[in-house]
Amino acid sequence: MSDSAVPAPYQRIFLVVVDDSEELNIALTYACLRARNTGGRVALLYVMEPSDFQHWIAVEDIMREERRTEAEQVLQRHAKQVNEITGTLPILYVREGERRDELLALINEEPSISILVLAAGTGPEGPGPLVSHLAGKGVAKLRIPLTLVPGSLRREQLDLIT
């Protein structure tokens, strides 16, 4: 058997959706600790929501480029945190569209993604639209496990459960 025929060892990929929610840091820390403790890796997805402004193509193109630059900056900031905890660089994905649709499409397109990690919001508005959808009817569309982390956990608690 040649070296190229030897299958690569399985590595868990923990996918975290990057947004501006307060609970993002909880989901990211949990995923990093699990990846570090299991020899896995973290992947980050940033979805650029489509703009409502589509009157002039040139202006829309400028706005899209600005959103892309912002996405890259946000991902780099979180990639630094991933590297500090895990000692590895994350896999980065930037997509444009509706967050829920792009998340499901990425999971279906990337067989290496093993686990989706989301943190539930703790505010009066509920756990968040993505968590609400995926923990309800949307779970049937997932081909991987969904890990929901309570958004109220502290780092010490995350250390204990990972």
N, C-alpha and C positions, 0 to 999 in steps of 0.2 A: 504494500500500500504506500503510495507516495505521500509526501508531506501535504500536498495540496488537497488530498482526499480525506485528511484527518479533520473532523468537524471541530470548529472553534468551541471553546468551553462556553457554556450558557452563562450569561451575565444579566441579572435583573436590571431593567431600566425603569426608574421611577419618574413618571412624568408629572410635572407641576405646571399649572397654568398661571402665567404671570399677569397680574392685573394691579389695580391700585387699591385693593381692599386691605383692611387692617390685618385680616387673618392670613394673608399671603405668607408672611414671615413664619407663621406656625406650620403651615403646610410644607414650606421649603425646608425648614429646620428638621421636621420629622422625616421628610424624604432623604435629606442628607445623612442623618443619623442612621437610618435604615440601610442606605446604600453603603455607608462606611462599614457598618457592622456585618453586612452580608456579602461584601465584595461586589456590590452593584454599582450602578452609575445613575446620575441624575440627568434628566432632560428638561429643558425649559421651553415652554410655548408662549409666545407673545402674539396675540391676534390684533391686527390693526382693524378697527371697526370702519366700515365704509363711511365716507362723508356724505352728508345730505346736500352738499354744495356741488352741483354738477352742471352749472350754467355755462361755464367756459372751460374747455378742456385744458388750456394752459394753466389756469389757476388751480384746477383739480390736480394736475400733475405736480405742481409746486407743493400743494397741501399733502399729497401722497408722499413726496420725498421728505417733507418735514416729519410726517408720522413715522416713516421708515428710520430716520435719524434718531428720533425719540425712542423707538423700539430698540434699536441697537444699543443706545446708551443705558436704557433700563436693564436690558439683558446683561450687559457687561457688569453693571453694578451687582446684580444678583449672581452672576457667574463667579465673581470674586468671593462672595459669601460661600458658595458651593465649594470652591477650591479650598477655602480656609477650613471648612469642616471635613471634607472628604479627602482632600489631597489630590483630587482629579478635577479636570475641567468638564463642565457639563456639555451635553449635546444641545445646541440651540436651534430653535425653529421660529421663523417669523412667517406669519400667514396673514392674508387680508380677506376679510369677510365677516360673517356673523360668528361670534366666539363659539357658540355651541356647535354649529355646523362644521367649522374648521377643526375643532377638537376631535369630533367623531371621525372626520375624514382622515386626519393625521393618524389616529389610532388604527384605523383600518388599512392605511397605506404602509405603516411602519411595523412590521412583525416583531421587531426587536423591543418595542415598548411593552413592558410587562405589567405595570401597575400604575393606575392613575391616583394621585394623591391630591385631595382637596381639603381645605379647612372650612368648617361651617361658621358663618358669622354669628355673633352673639347679640347683636342689636335687636331692637323691636321690629325691624323690617324682616327678620327671619334669617335663615341660613345663607341666603344669596340665590340669585336666579339659576346659576349653573348647578349648584348643589341641589336645589329644589327639583330641578328637571331630572338630573341624573340619579338622584336617590328615589325618584318616583318612576314614572313611565319610561324615562330615558335609559334606565339601567338595562332594559331589554336590548338596547342598541349597542351595548358595550361587549367587546370580546375579551376584555381583561377585567380583573378585579378592581373595584373602586374602594379606596381607603378614605374614609371621612374622619378627619381629626377635629375634635372640638376646638373652636377658635379661642377658647379661654385658657388653654393649657399654658403652663410656664415651661421654660427651658429645663428646669429640674425634673419636671414631670415627664417631659419628652425623653430625657436621658434614661429615666426609669423604664419606660415602656418600649424603647427601641433596642 
